[in-house]
Amino acid sequence: MVGKVYIVGSGPGDPELLTLKAYRLLKEADVILYDRLVGEEITKLIQSLGKKAIYVGKDGKGKERQIEINNLMKKFAEEGKKVLRLKGGDPTIFGRLWEEIEFLKANRIPFEIVPGVSSVNGVPACANIPLTHPEFGKAIIVIGGREVEDYYEALRNSTLVVLMSGISASEISKNLIKNGFKDETKVAVIQKGSLKDQKVSVCTLRELSSSEKTFESPALMVVGEVVRFVEKYNCLEI
Ligand SMILES: C[S@@+](CC[C@H](N)C(=O)[O-])C[C@H]1O[C@@H](n2cnc3c(N)ncnc32)[C@H](O)[C@@H]1O
């Protein structure tokens, strides 16, 4: 029987910032494929668990190394193993997540994404910096260093995550359209994310703006073309 691949975020480096789920999976995994950003302290923890761990950091060999990673995931999964693909921070943020799930999906290998504490919020927290503030920081923009020179292009292709939006999702959608967002822009509203009764609703800004729908708290909106992956990679379809 084919195994399963868990793509897991390791947090910003302090082993105590691993999630309980990540720690449980580290203990249960048959093999761990880990990136450079996972860092020395977590690597030591893995060694102390006596696990088979393979370093697969890119180290400038981007494409070539990705092929190796994909082949390793496939090989071990086909041997029926529980494979833990460990990435720094959170795998959804600048983690080339789509390449790996695209590959797993194409090869019909079951997978699960396990979020981690991202450096985006984890690192400022460790330096006592609140990222939002009613006066000084009403929103957060995260961009990759390589995109800085093309900042406006990066902004146009950005994903907007709107917190505290369950009750006002329709109103927010209207305002986004009024302020230049295309009305066909995809939006996902995620209620009770990660909990057993998580619900994901996908539609367009136009559809949401013309409905009276409200969502149970806690809920957030993800606005942007990346929402297409909800449909494409729905793990339950495997
Ligand atoms: C390719 S991105 C991956 C981000 C990762 N997926 C996350 O959610 O944190 C790598 C960048 O994250 C930032 N980063 C990750 N861990 C960090 C840490 N412990 N301290 C400072 N920056 C960190 C650095 O800017 C680093 O170049």
The ligand as an ORCA input file, in Angstrom:
! r2SCAN-3c Opt
* xyz 0 1
  C      12.395     30.989      1.397
  S      11.771     31.929      2.767
  C      10.818     30.707      3.557
  C       9.928     31.271      4.607
  C       9.273     30.199      5.438
  N       8.408     29.339      4.668
  C       8.475     30.808      6.598
  O       7.258     30.701      6.644
  O       9.143     31.385      7.464
  C      13.199     32.040      3.769
  C      13.324     33.340      4.501
  O      12.560     33.330      5.705
  C      13.178     34.180      6.664
  N      13.457     33.406      7.889
  C      13.170     32.104      8.111
  N      13.546     31.725      9.370
  C      14.083     32.824      9.939
  C      14.666     33.092     11.211
  N      14.750     32.148     12.158
  N      15.102     34.352     11.450
  C      15.004     35.314     10.521
  N      14.473     35.129      9.302
  C      14.016     33.900      9.015
  C      14.456     34.673      6.033
  O      14.180     35.917      5.441
  C      14.724     33.634      4.994
  O      15.532     34.117      3.961
*
